[in-house]
Amino acid sequence: MMRFWASALVFTILASGAPNSSPPTPQATEEKPASKPKDQFFTGNVTAIDDSSITVNRMVLGKNSATMTFQLMADTRFEGGRPPVGSQVTVRYVSSDDGKRAVHIILRRSPK
């Protein structure tokens, strides 16, 4: 019985220390597909609008104001109609190398 345990112990030591018969496989690098730009939102008052762009200014009490200009494309959706200057809007946009492109513009409040 002692001989069985001794041979089992020797076999275990040799098996764990022996190099694998198959070469190690390299870690598979997971390539992510080109990700779609993430949608972002900006709410404020329209200060200028034309056929190719819209400029929106956001003023928060006690903080600095921020102004952004967005490109209007043929597929830009307008909810509530095309906003006039002075109206409050929310712009859903995506950033790209070409700038900020408006995807969806929601008219929140018309000017008084």
N, C-alpha and C positions, 0 to 999 in steps of 0.2 A: 504494500500500500504506500509505503514511503517512497518507493521508486516511482510510482505513478505521480505523486505530488511533485517530486523533484523534476521529473521530465515535463510536467505541465508548467511548472514555474520557469524552466529553461526555455520552453517553447514560447511562453508569453513574453519573456524578456527579449528573445530574438525577434519575435514578430513585431513587437512595438519599436524596436530599434532598427529594424531592417528598412531600407528605403523602399518606397512604393514602386511597384513594377510599372505603373503608368506615370508619365510625367505630369507634374502639376499643371492644371489648366489655368490660364490667366483669367483674372477677374474680368467678367464681361462688362464693358463700359456701356452704360445705359444712355443712349442718345435720346434726348427729348425732342419731340417734334417741334417745329417752329411754332412757338406759342403766339396766340392771338393777343394783340395789345389789350390791356386791361382798361375797362371803361372807368372814367372819372367824372365827377360832377362839379359844377360851379353855378352858384346862384347869385344874381345881382340885377342891376338895372342896366338896360340897353342904353349905351351912349352913342353908338353909331351902327348903322346897318346898310349894306349895299348888296349887290348880286353875288359877291364873292366872299364876303366876310361879315362878321358881327363882333362888336366890341362890347363887353359887359364889365361893369364896375361894381365891386362889392365893398360896401362900407359897413363896418361893425363898430358900434359905439365903444370907445376906449381902445381901439386897435387901429393899426394902419390899414388903409384901403388897399385893395388889390384890383388891378385891371387886366383882363385877358382878352385877346383877339383870337377868334376861331375861324377856320376856313369853312365856308359853306360849299357843299358838294351837291351834285345832282340827286344823290340818294339821302340827303339830310331831311329828316322828317320834322314837320312843324305841327305841334299839337295846340289847337286853339287859334290857328292862323299865324300869319307872318307878324312878328311883334314890331310895333312902332317904337321910335326912340322914346325913352322914359318909362317903358313898361318893365315889369319885373319878370324875369325868366329863370328857368333852370336849364342848363346846357349839359347834356351827356356827351362827352367827347373822348377821343383817344389821341394819345401823343405818338408822334412818329418823327422820323428824321425831317420830314417836310414841315412840321409844326403841329399845331393842335387842330384836329379835324372834328367839327360838330357832327354828331350822329343823330341826335334827337334834341329838339328845343321845345320846351313846354312853357306856354304863356301862363304866368301865374296871376298877374294883375296888370290891367291896362293903365296908362297914365291918366291922371285926374284932369 
